[in-house]
C-alpha cells in the first residue's frame, strides 16, 4: 500500500560533513524539511557545546529585534510582510546583521531617553503652570497675601495659646505648593492633619486634564495643593510627608508680579519644548518606519541562523576536528532529494569534499511520518490526537475522511443546518490564503480554520442525510409528491387526533417515496416519532456493526504486513467470526424482517406477526425458546432459524477460549522447543496487534525484552475480555447516532413551533415587523444552538465512535511523530529552534 494508508518507510542514516560545508548543507536541509536529526551529545551540557557562542549571538539579536518590534507596535506602525522566506544568511553576514541591530537599538534607546527627559521637563513645567495659575486664583479669592496671612494666623492659633490668654505678636506664615496624584489626596490630607496636629492649612484644586507619565506613557490625574504652616519644625515635617507621598513640590513666589513673570517664562519654555518634542517624535517615527520594512525578514534570517547552529550542536566532531558526523531519520523515498540538497549546500560553501550519507541498520523503532496536504492534514490531526500510529501501522485517516463526516451527518441530518455549515466551510476554503496570512492568536478561530475541510464535508454530508430524512429546519420538501392519500374528510381528521393511515388500505399507493422519507411523516403527530425511532435505531446498529467489522478487517492488514501469523490465526479469525455470527447476524435479521413482513402481506407475514429483533437476539444468546406467537403467526422468520442460531452461538462461544488461550499456548510451546526463556519477534506481540516495529528492515522494541508467561496470559486475558464485552457495549454505543439525531430533529421542531411559527401567524403591517424580529431571534437560536452547540456535540460523539469503537479493533497508536528539521515549522512556531532541532 502507498504512504496514504501506512506511514512512510524510514531509514536511519549517518551523515559526514566537512566543517566549512556543514552550515550550508544544514541550511539546505532546513529548507527541505525532510530530516530529523538525533542528538549525539546527550550528556554534554548545552553551555559546553561547540556552537554555543553563535547561539548566544542569535539570542542577543532576537532580543534586539523584539525590542524594535515592541516599539513599532507601540507606535501602531504596520510591519511589511511579503510572505516570502529569505534564505539563511551566510555566517559572515551575522556581523553585518549584528552591527545593523546594534546601531538601530542604540539610536532608538538614545531617542527614547531624550524623549523621556523632554517629557519629564514638559510634565514639570506643565505642573508648575497649573500651580501658578491655581495659587493665583486662591490668593485673589483671599484678597492678597497679607490678608491671607492674617486669616491663616488666626486659624492656626493653638488651643494652649487660647487657654493662657497670651497675646500674639506679628507672625510670618510659610507655605509650600506642589502636585500630588489625585487618588492619594485623601490619605495625604489625613496624614498632614494627624502629623501636624491640625496646625497646617491645606487648600487643593483639581487639574482638569490628565497628564502623561513620561516613564510609561499612562494618563494620570493630579491635583494642585498649597500648605500653610508656622515655623521651621512644621516646614520640615510637611516636606517629609510630601516626600513620602511622592508629591512634587515647586517654588512659588509670594509676590503676584513675580508669579506672573514666572508664568510667562514657563509658557515660553513649554512652547519651545513642544517644538523639540515634535522633532524628536518625527525622528523616532522615521527610524521605526525604516525598521518596520525589514523586521519580518530580519526575524526569519536570525531564526534560521539560530536553528542551524542548534542543529550543528547535535553533531559530533571526528578526531581530526575537520569533519562533523550526524545521525538522522529520513524517509526512504526522499534519500535522493536529500542527497541533491547536500550537494547544493556543498557547492554554495565552495567545499571540494562531497558529503557522505550512509544508511545504517538498527533495531530501534523509527518515527512515524504520514505525508499530508491541506485537505488531509486536519483528518490526520484527529487520528494523531488519539495517539501517533506505530511505525508502518495501518493509518485510519484515509477512511476517516469518509466515515467521520458521514457518522456526524447521521446525527446532524438537516438540509438547512448542513447548508449553513457547508457554506461556512466553503467560505473559509475560498478565502484560505487571505485568512491564513492574518495569523491571529485566537485559538477558537484557529481550530475552526484548521478544520475547514472537515466542516465543509460535515455540512455536505448533513445535507445528504437531511434529504434522506426529508428534513429542512424541521419541515419537509415535497419534491416527488407524497405516496399517501388521505381518504377521510376534514372533520374526521380534526376530531380524531390519534387517527393513523394504514399501508394496508388504498391510502398508500404501494410504492415507496423515490428518495428518502415521504413528506407525509413530517405532518404526522401520533406515530411520527415511533416510525422515525424504529428507522433510525436500526440504521444506527447497522452502521455500527459494519464500522466495527471494517475495523477488525483492518487488523488483518496489520497482521499480514508484519507477518504475525499467531495474531492472524488466534486473534483476527476468532474476532471476526465472533462479530459476524452474533452481531452481523442480528443485522441480517433486520433486513429479513423488513423484506418478509409488511402490512399488505398475508398471514403469517403480516406486520402483526413481525417478531422483535432485540427479543430474538436475547433468546438466541440465552438459548431460550421463543414465546408462542399470535394465532396464525410463525415462531421463526425462516426455516431452520433455531438450529442456525444455536450453531452460531456455540461457535461464537468457542471463539472465546481460542482468543484467550490460543496464542499464549503456542508461544509456550515455541519456547519449550527452542529452550529459550526470552520471547522474540512476533511472539512479543501479545496485545493482539503488531507493535509496529517490524517493517522496513527495523525490528520491534520488544526484540530484547523478556516477558514471563504469566504476564502473557494476563495480557491476553485482558485483551479477550475487553473485546468480548466491548463488542456488546460498542454495538450499543452506536445507538448515540439515533439518540442525537432524534434530539436534533426535536430541537429544530421546538424552535420552529415555539418561535418562528408565532411570527408567521401574525397578519397586517404589525405582523411584518413582528416576523422580522422573530426571524432574527430564530436565526440566532438556530445558529447558536442547533448549528454550533449541537454540531459540537455531534462532532465529539463522532470522534468517540472513531477513537474507541473503530480504532480499538486494529490501531495501537504507540509510535512517535517524525519531527523534521524544517525552517517553515520553526518560523511558524515563533522561532522555537531548540525544540525543533533537538
N, C-alpha and C positions, 0 to 999 in steps of 0.2 A: 504493500500500500504506500501511497505517497505521504509526504510530510503533513498533509492536511489531517490525516487520520491517526498518524503517530508523530511523535516528536522527531526532530532531525537526528540522524546518526552523528555522534560527536567523536572527535579524536583528540587525545592528549598529545601535544606537540612540544618539542624543545626548540627554542629559538636562540641562535647565536648572532649577535650584532656587534659590529665594530663600534668602539666608543664614540667616534666622531659622527657615525651614521645613525646612532641609536635614537637621538632626538627626532630626526626627520622621519625615520621609519615608524616610531611610535605615533607621531603626528598623523601619518597616513592611515595607520590602523585605527586611530581615533575617529577620523573622518569616515572610515568604512563601517565601524561598529559591529564587527563580527568576531572579536577575540576577547575571551575572558582570561585575564592573567591570574596566576596563582602567586601568593606571597612566598618567596623563597627565603625570607628573613624573618620568620615569625617570632624569633627570640630576641631580635635586635630592637632596641628602643627607638621610637620614632625620631628622637633627637640625635641619634647616633648614626643615622643613615647617610649615604653618600651625598644626596642632593637636598639635604635639609635646609641649607642656606638659600638655595634657589626658591624653595617653597616659602621660606620666610619672606623673601623679597616679594614674592607674589602676594602673600598675605598683606604686606605693607602697601602694595599698590592697590589691592582691593579696598583696604581701609580708606585710602585717599579718594578712590572713586566713589565709595559710599558717602563720604563727606561731601563731595561735589554733588552727588545725587540728592542728598538731603537739602542742600542749599538751593538747588534748581527747583525741587518740588515746593520748597518754602515760598519761592517767588512765583510759582504757578507757570513756569516756562515749559512748553511742550518739548519732549525729547524725541528726536527723529529716530524712527525705527523702520528701516527699509525691509526688514525681514530676511536680509542676506546674512550669511555667516562667513566672515572673513577667515582666511587660513591662519593657522597658528604662526605667530611671528618666529623668526629665527632667534636663537639665543642672544646674538649680538644686538638685536633690536630691543632687548629688555632695557639696556642702558638708556636708549633714547626715550622709551616709554616712562622710565623712572624719572628722567630729567624733566619731561613734559608735565608729569603729575606733580612733581615737587614744586615746579615753578607755579603751576596753577594753584596748588594748595597754599603756598606761601603768599602769593598775591591776593588770594581770596581772604586768607586769615588777616593779612595786613589791612585790607579794605574793611573787613568786618570790625577789626579793632578800632580803626579810625572812626567808622560809622558809630560804633558803640560809645566812643568817647565824645563824639559830637552830639549824639542823642542824650548822653548824660548831662553835658553842658546845656543843651536845649531844655532838658527837663528842669535843671536847677534855675535857669533864667525864667522859665515859664512859671515855676512855683514862686520865685521872687516877685514876678509881675503880679501874681494873684495876691501875694502878701501885701505888697504896697497898695494895691487897689482896695483890698478889704480893710486894711488898717486905716487907710484914709477915710473910708466911709464910716468906720467906727468912731474915729476921732471927730469927724464932722458932726456925727449924731450927738456926741457928748459935749460939744461946744468948746473944743480946744483942749490942749494937753494940760494946762494949769487947772481948768475946771475938772477935768478927768482925775487929776492927781488928788485934788481935794476930796472929791466924792469917793475915790478909792480908799483914801486915808481914813475917812470916817467909817467906811465899811470894814476896814481891816483892824480897827482898834480892838484890842483883845479884851476878853472878859475881866482879866486881872486889873487892867488899867481902869475899866469902868468901875470895878468894885472898890478900888482905893480912892477913886475920885481925883487922881493926879491929873495935872494939866499937860497937854501935848504941845510941844514946840513945832516949829516947821519941820516937816518930814519929806524926804525925797524918795519917791517910789521908782523902782526899776521895772523893766518889762523885757520879755523875750517874745519873739514871734517865729513861727515855723509852720511846717506842714506835716500832717500825720495821716495814715491810712484811715479811711472812714470807719471801717469795722472795729478799729482799735480805740476809737474815740471814747466810748462809754467807760471802758476799763481804765483808760488814761485819766479821765476826769475823776473817777473814784480814787485812783491811786494818789493823785495830787491832793485831793481833799483829806485823805487819811494821813498821808506822809507829812503834809504841811499843817495839819490840824485846822484846816479852814482858813489859814492866813494868806491865801492867794486868791486872786480873782481871775477867772478864765472866761474869755469870750471866744467863740468859734463861729465860722461860716463855711458852708459847703462850697467846693469848687464844682460848678455845674457839669462841665465837660470832663470826660475821663482823660487821664494822662497815660502815655505809653511808657512801660517799663523798658529801659534800654537793654537790660540783660536778656529777657526772654520775649519781649515784644507784646506782653499782655497789657490789656487796658485796665488801669487801676483808678478807682475813685478815691479822692483825698479831700481833706478839709484843712482850712487855714485856722490857726489858733493864735491868740495873744494872751500872755500870762503876766499879771501884775503882782509884784511882791515887794517886801521891805527888808532890806539887809542882805549882806553877802552870804550869810548862812542859808537863807531860803533860796537865794540865787543858785548856790551850788547844788542844793537838793533838787531844785526844779530841773536843772540841766542834766543831772544824773537820771532822773525819771524820764526825761525826753530821750536820753541815750538808750535807756532800757527798752523803751517802746519803739525804737528806731525812727523817732521823729526827727525831721531835718530842720535845724534852726538857721535862720538867715538874719543878717544885720538889717535893722530897720531904724533909720534916722528919726530923731524926735521932732525936728523942725519940719513943718509942712513944705517949705521951699526945698529943703534937702531931699525930701521924699519924692517931690515932683521931678527934681533934677535926676535922681537915681532912676525913676520910672522911665524917663525919656532915654537915658543911656541903655537901660535894659531892652527897650523896644528896638533900638538901633542894632544892638548885638543879636537879638532874636532874628531880625531880618537878614543880617549877614550870615548867621548860622543856617537859616533856611536855604540860602543860595548854595552854601558849601555842601549841605546835606544832599540837595538835589543833584549836584555834580557827582558826589560820591556814589549815590544810588545809580546814576546813569552809568558810571564806570563799572560798578558791580554787575549791573544788568548786562552790559556788553560782554563782560568776561564769562558770565553764566550762559548766555545765548551761544557764544562760540563753543563752550564746552558741551552744551546740550546736543549739538550736531553730531558729535563723535562719541558721546558717552556710551551708548549701547555697544558700538563696535569695540570700544576700549574694554568694556566688561567681558565681551566674548573672547577677545585676544588674551586677556590676563587669565581668565578661567581655563582656557585651552593650555596655556603655558603651565599653569599650576597642575592641571590634570596630567600633563605629560611627565612632569617631574615626580608627581606622586606615583605614577606607574613605574617610572625608572627606579624608584626606591624599592620596588618589589623584586628587582632583578638582582642577580649575583654577579660579582666580578670574578673573572678567571685569575689564575696565578700571575699572569703577565700584566694584569691591570689594563689590558688593551681591548678586552672583549667582554661584553655583557651577555649573561645567559638568563633566559626566561623560560618558564613553562606556562602553557596556556591551553585552554579548551577551545576548539574551533569546530564549526560544522564541517562534516566530511565533504559536502558538495562545494564548499567555498574555499577549499585549500588553494586552488589555482588563483582565485581572485585575491586571496591574502598574499600569495607569493608575488603577484603583479604589484600590489601596493607596496610591499617591501622593496621591490626593485625600483619603484618610483622614488621612494624615500632615499635609497642609496644614491641614485643619480642626482637628486636635489642636494645632498650633502657633499657630493664630489668625491665620495669614497670609491676606491678601486676594488675593495673586497666585498663580494656579494654576501648577503645574509643567508644563513642556513636554517631551514625549517625541517626538523626530523619528527616523524611520527613515533610515539612511544607506546609500548604495551603496558597496560595497567589493569588491575582488578578493582579499581575504585569506581564507584558509580558516577557516571558523567552527569552533568547538569541537563535539565530538560529545556529544549528550545523548540517552541512552536511558532512557525512563521505566521504572521498575521498582517492584515491590511486594515484600513479604516473601517471596513464593514465587519470583519470577523473579530476585531480586537475586543469589542465590548462583550461578545459571547464568550471569548476565551477568558476574559476577566471574571465572568460569573463562575466558570469552572475553577480557575485558579484561586478564587476566594474560598472555595471548599478545601482545596489542597492542590499543590502543584503535582502534576502527573509524575509517576515514577518513570524512569528512563525507558523510552520506546513502548510505553503502555498505550493502550487504545485511548484516543482522545475523544471525549464526548462532545466537544464543541461543535463539530460539523452537524451532528444530529440534533443538537440543542437549537441550532438555527431554525429548524422546522418545528420541533416538538415544544419548545418553550413558548413561542407566541401562540401556537395552536391551543395548548392546555390553558394558557391565560385567557384566550378568546372563548373557550368553553364556559368559563366563569363570568366573562365580561361581555357576553354576546349582546350587542345592541348596535344597530347601524348608525344611529346618531352619535352615541358616545364614542364608538370606534372611529367615526369620521373626524370628530374633534381631535382625538389622539393622533390619528394618522396625519392630519393637516399640520398639527404642531410639529410632529417629527419631520414631515416633508419640508416645512419652513426652515428648520434647523439644518437639514441636509442641503437645501438650496443655498443657504447663506453661511455654510460652514467655514469658508475661507475668512470672511469678514469677522464672524463670531470668534473663530479660533485666534485671530490676530489681536483681539481685545485683551486676552489673558487676564481675566478677572480672578479675584481671590474668593469669590462667593462659592462655597463648597456645594450648595444645593444646585446652583446653576451648572457647575462643572459636572455634577453627576448626571443631570438631565442631558447636557450636551454630549457627554461621553457615550451615553446610551441612546443617541438619536436614532440609530438604525433599529435598535430593539423597540423603541417607542413606535416608530413608523410601522414595523411589521406587526406589532401587537395591535395597532389600530386597524390595519388592513385585515388581519385575521378576525378581529372582532366584528368588522363589517360583514365578513363572510358568515360567521356563526349567527350574527344578527339576522341575516337573510334566512338562514336555516330556521331560527326561532320565529322569524317574521315579526321582529320587534324593533321599533324605532321610537325612542322616547316613550315607551310603554304603549305605543299604538302599532297597528299593522298596516302593511301595504297589500292592497287587493289587486295584484298585478294580473293574475290569470282568471280572476273571478272565483268565488267560493264554490266548492263542490257540494255544499249543503244548502238545502232549501227549506224554509220554514213553511209548513203546511197549515199552521194554526192561524186564527185571526188575531188581531191586535189585542182585543180584550182578554183572550185566553192567555196570551203571553204575559200581559201585565198583571193578571190576577193569580198566576201560578209561578211564583218566583223560583220554585225548585224544578220546574219543567225542564226535561232534558231531551235532546234529539237522539234518536236511536238509529244506528247504522243499519239495522235490520229492516228498516222501513224505506219508503221512497224518498224520505228526507235526504238520504245520501245517494249520490249518483253512482257509487260503486267503484269509482276510480279515485286515487289519492290526488291531492294538490300537486301540480307538476314539480315544484321546488320548495322545500321547506314545509312549514306548518300552514294549514288552512287558516285564513284570517278570521274565520268564524270563532276560533278558540279565544281570540282576544276579547270578544264581547260576551263570552260565556261567563256566568257568575257562579253557578252551583258546582260545576265539576272541572273548571279550568285548571285549578291548582292540582287536583287529583290526577288529571291527564298529564300535565307537564311534569309532575313529580315522578310518575311511573316512567315517563320517557327519559328524563334527564338522569334519574337514578341508574337506570340500566346502561345508558351510554357511558356514564362515569365508570362503572365497573368494567365495561368492555374496553374502553381506552386504557384503564389502569392495568388490566391483565395483559393486554398487548404490549404496553410500555415495559412492564416487568419482564415479559418473555424476551423482548428485544434486548434488555439489559443482560439477561443470562446468556443470550447468544453472543453478546459482545465478549463475555468471558471466554467463550470458545476461541475467539480470535487471539486473545492473550495467551491462552494455554498452548495453542498450536504454534504461535510465533516464538515463544520461549521454549518450545519442545518439552513442556511439562506434562509428561504422559500420565503421571499419577493423578494430578489435579483434573486432567481431562476425563479420565475414566471414573474416578471415585468422587468427583465433585460436580463437574459440569453435567454429566449424563444423569445422575440421580436428581440433581436440582431441576433440570429441565423436565424430566419425567414427572417429578412431584408436582411441579407447577402446571403441566399440561393436563395430567389426569384428574386433578381436582378443580383448579380454578378456570382453566380453559374449557373444561367440560361444562362448568357452570355457564360460561358464556355461550357455548353451543346450545345449551338448554333454552337460553333466552331466544335465540334465533329460531329454534324448533317451535317454541311456544308462539312466537309472532307469526310463523308460517302456517301452523296447523290449526290454530284456534282463531275464530272470528265470529262476529255476531250473525253473519249471514250463513254460516255453516250449519249443517245438521248435526244431531247427536251422533257420536259423543264428542264432537269437536266444536261445539258452540262455546261462546265466551264464558258461560256459567260453569263449564266443566274445566276451564283452564286452571291448572294447579299453580300454587305459589312456588316460585323458583327458590326462594330462601328456605321455605319449609322442606322442599325436596332435597336441597343440599344438606340441611341439618340431618334429615332422616338418612341420607346416604352415608354421611360420616359416622353417625351413631348406629348404623345397621338397623334402624327402626323400620317397621312395616308401615307403609302409608295408611292413613285413616281411610275408611270406606267412603268413597265419593257419593255424590248425589245419584239418584236413580237415573239410569241411562248413561252415566259418565264412566269412563275407564280410569283405573288406578294410575296407570303409567302413560307417558306420552307416546311411546313407541314400543314395539315388540322387543323383548329381551332387555329392557331397560334395567330391571332389578339385577340381573346377572352381570351386566356390564358394569354397573355401579359398584357391586361387591368386588369384582376383579380390580377395578380402578383403585378403590380404597386400599385393598390388600397390597397392590403393587406400590402405591404411594407410601404406605406404612413400611414396606420393605426397603424403600429407598433411604429411610432414616438411619438404620444401622450401617448401611453402606457408606453414607456420608460421615457417620460418626466414627466408624472403626476401620473402614477400608484402607485409607491412606496411612494411618499410624501403623497398622499391622504390616503393610508392605514395606514401610521404612524399617520396621523392626526386623523383618526377615532379611532385608538387604544388608543390615548391619551385621546380623549373625553370619551371613555368607561371607561378607568381606572381613569380618572380625575387626571392625573399626568402630570406635566409640563416637568420634565426631561425625556429624552429618554434613554432607556436602552437596553442591549442585542443586538439582531440582528438589531433593529431599528437604532442603531447608525451607521450602515454601509451604508452611503449614497453615497459612491463613486462608487457603482456598484459591488464591490468585497469585500470579507471579509477583515477585518483589521488584520487577523492572530492571534488574541488573544483569540480565544475561544476553543482551543483544549487542550487535555491532562489535564483537570481539572483547567485550568488557564483562567481567564476572560480577556476581552479586556481592553485596556487602556481607552476606551470610556465609561466604566461602570458608572463612576461617573461624566462624563462630560455633561453639559447641552448644548443643541443646539436649537436655535429658529427655528420655522417652515420656516421663510423667508430664513434662511441660507440653510435649507434642499432643498427648491425649487430651490434656486440659484445653489447649488452644483449639483443637479440632472439635471438642465438645461444645465450647462456647460458640464457635462458628456455626455448628449444626443447629443448636438451639436457636440461635439468632435468625438463621434462615427459615427454619420451620415456623416458628412463631411469627417472624416478620412477614412471611407470606400471607398470613391471615390479617395481621394488623396493617400491612401495606395495602392490601386489597381494600380494606375498609377505609384506609386513609384517602383513597381516590374519591370517596363519596363527598369530599370537600368540593369537588367540581360541581356536583349537584347542588350542594347547600349554598355556595356562594352565587351560583347562577340564579337560584331561586330568590335569594336575598336581594341581588342586584335588580332583578325584574320587579320585585315588590316595592323597593325603594323608589324606582322610577315611576311606578304607578301611583304611589303615595304623593310624590311631588306633583304629578300631573293633576290628580284628583283634588288635593288639598290646596294647591297654589294656582296653577295656570288655568284650570277649568273655571275657577271663580271669576277670573278676569274676563274669560271668553264669554261668560254668560251675561255680562253687563251690556246694556244697549244705550244708544244715543251718544252724544259728544262726550258725556261723562264716562261712558264705557270705553271710548277710545283712549282717553287719558289714563283711566284706571288700568286698562290692559297693558299699556306701555310700562307702567310702574311694576305691575305684577310680573310681566315678562322679564324685566330686568332682574327682579328678585329670584324668579325661577331659574334664569340663566346662571346667576351667581351660585345658587344652591346646586345646580346640575354640574357645573364645572368644579366647584369646590368639594362637594360630597361624592357625587357619582363618578366623576372622572378622576379627580386627584385621590381622594381617600379610598374609594372602592378600588380604583386602579392600583394603588399601593398595596392594598390588602390582597388583591388577586395576584399581584406580582410576587409578594412574599410567599403565598401559598404555592405558586408555581415553582418558585425557587426551592422550596422544601421538597416538593414531589421529585424534582430532579436530583437534589443532593442525597436524599435519604432513600426514596423508593426506587429510583432508577440507577443511580451511580453506585449504590451499595452492592449491586449484583456483580460488578466487574471492576470497579475503579478503586485503587488503593490510595492514590494521591499522596505518596510518601517521598516524592522527589524534591529537588530544589531547583529554582529557576536559573536559567542561563542569564547572567548579567554581564554583557559585553562592555568593554571599554569603548564608550561612544560619546563623542562631543555633544551630539544632539540631546541625549538624555541628561548629561551633566548640566548643560545650559538651561534646559527645560526645568530642571530641579533647583535652579538658582545657584549652581556652582559648587555643589557638594562633591567636590572631586575626590576627596579622600574616601568617602563611602563607596563611590562607583569604582575607584581604582583598586581598592583593597577588597 
